[in-house]
């Protein structure tokens, strides 16, 4: 009976220890839309082109102008709104980003909207107050064709209490923002985009192995209705290993794009490859055949990070062995402690019996 009792304690401790060591310690942030707290309205000036809900301004070389954004605090407390100017960029899905992003500027970007347009870093509003915020524009002295494109980013500033709370949260913290597009042009001349190939390299898309086809739109014009068709071959072979075709993509003026070709959950193999790239937009077409090499170092690095390969391999035995070792060490300590206490109780009982005799 005693044997089974000790055995039950042992397995109970094993279960509890495993649970404490392995169970996820994640707390998700609250999913609430109550965090916005303000609204905005753009005040269109006379040089606004069309009736779009963003700034599309016809400017002159060297022109200085102040336009306004009206921000209203819709809460009963003081509220601060952070503001920033962002350059229009193109993400790997062929979608134009006007908000904060880690995408690099293309070298062809001569006139960066961040250098031309300035906004206050933070605007503080009293409860239920409305304020007109100045957006200062100073155009380059030299004339240019096409667009300078970007966006005005608005986000409610965190209070000190919210910052401390979010620092403790593990998981996703919802932050809400508004984006106001801004286009600056100096003429009605329609400029055609021009694409330039940069490179093909190994990488990850959504934490999975892929070949990244990197190319640029080197003109100050938008690319609309773009179709990208890529085929990857082993160098010297005509057999298509991987391919990807996407339609109705867009590119921002003077922006760079990383177009992913997924390996569909397969291992990335080091070696020499050839990529065939065909891109069309309206009556324009660009086509390249480019060789590239995947090194063993890159193959090993990306294979180790590919989540589909990790799941396919099933178990990370090195990690499991470390966890099991830690669990066994803790259990051994607990078992020895329980055994020592049990022996002491036995000795104590024997001494009491002897005294009674």
Secondary structure as the mmCIF struct_conf table of DSSP 4:
data_model
#
loop_
_struct_conf.conf_type_id
_struct_conf.id
_struct_conf.beg_label_comp_id
_struct_conf.beg_label_asym_id
_struct_conf.beg_label_seq_id
_struct_conf.end_label_comp_id
_struct_conf.end_label_asym_id
_struct_conf.end_label_seq_id
HELX_RH_AL_P HELX_RH_AL_P1 UNK A 2 UNK A 22
BEND BEND1 UNK A 23 UNK A 23
HELX_LH_PP_P HELX_LH_PP_P1 UNK A 28 UNK A 30
BEND BEND2 UNK A 33 UNK A 33
TURN_TY1_P TURN_TY1_P1 UNK A 34 UNK A 35
STRN STRN1 UNK A 38 UNK A 43
TURN_TY1_P TURN_TY1_P2 UNK A 46 UNK A 47
STRN STRN2 UNK A 48 UNK A 48
BEND BEND3 UNK A 50 UNK A 51
BEND BEND4 UNK A 53 UNK A 54
STRN STRN3 UNK A 55 UNK A 58
TURN_TY1_P TURN_TY1_P3 UNK A 61 UNK A 62
STRN STRN4 UNK A 64 UNK A 73
BEND BEND5 UNK A 75 UNK A 77
STRN STRN5 UNK A 79 UNK A 87
STRN STRN6 UNK A 89 UNK A 90
TURN_TY1_P TURN_TY1_P4 UNK A 92 UNK A 93
BEND BEND6 UNK A 94 UNK A 94
STRN STRN7 UNK A 96 UNK A 97
BEND BEND7 UNK A 99 UNK A 99
HELX_LH_PP_P HELX_LH_PP_P2 UNK A 103 UNK A 106
TURN_TY1_P TURN_TY1_P5 UNK A 107 UNK A 108
BEND BEND8 UNK A 111 UNK A 111
HELX_RH_AL_P HELX_RH_AL_P2 UNK A 113 UNK A 116
STRN STRN8 UNK A 117 UNK A 118
BEND BEND9 UNK A 121 UNK A 121
STRN STRN9 UNK A 122 UNK A 125
TURN_TY1_P TURN_TY1_P6 UNK A 127 UNK A 128
STRN STRN10 UNK A 130 UNK A 138
BEND BEND10 UNK A 141 UNK A 142
BEND BEND11 UNK A 146 UNK A 146
STRN STRN11 UNK A 148 UNK A 156
HELX_LH_PP_P HELX_LH_PP_P3 UNK A 157 UNK A 159
HELX_RH_AL_P HELX_RH_AL_P3 UNK A 160 UNK A 168
BEND BEND12 UNK A 171 UNK A 171
STRN STRN12 UNK A 177 UNK A 185
BEND BEND13 UNK A 186 UNK A 186
BEND BEND14 UNK A 188 UNK A 188
HELX_LH_PP_P HELX_LH_PP_P4 UNK A 189 UNK A 193
STRN STRN13 UNK A 195 UNK A 205
TURN_TY1_P TURN_TY1_P7 UNK A 206 UNK A 207
STRN STRN14 UNK A 208 UNK A 217
BEND BEND15 UNK A 219 UNK A 221
STRN STRN15 UNK A 223 UNK A 234
TURN_TY1_P TURN_TY1_P8 UNK A 235 UNK A 236
BEND BEND16 UNK A 239 UNK A 239
STRN STRN16 UNK A 240 UNK A 251
TURN_TY1_P TURN_TY1_P9 UNK A 253 UNK A 254
STRN STRN17 UNK A 255 UNK A 262
TURN_TY1_P TURN_TY1_P10 UNK A 264 UNK A 265
HELX_LH_PP_P HELX_LH_PP_P5 UNK A 266 UNK A 268
STRN STRN18 UNK A 271 UNK A 281
TURN_TY1_P TURN_TY1_P11 UNK A 282 UNK A 283
STRN STRN19 UNK A 284 UNK A 294
HELX_RH_AL_P HELX_RH_AL_P4 UNK A 296 UNK A 305
HELX_RH_AL_P HELX_RH_AL_P5 UNK A 307 UNK A 313
HELX_RH_AL_P HELX_RH_AL_P6 UNK A 317 UNK A 356
#
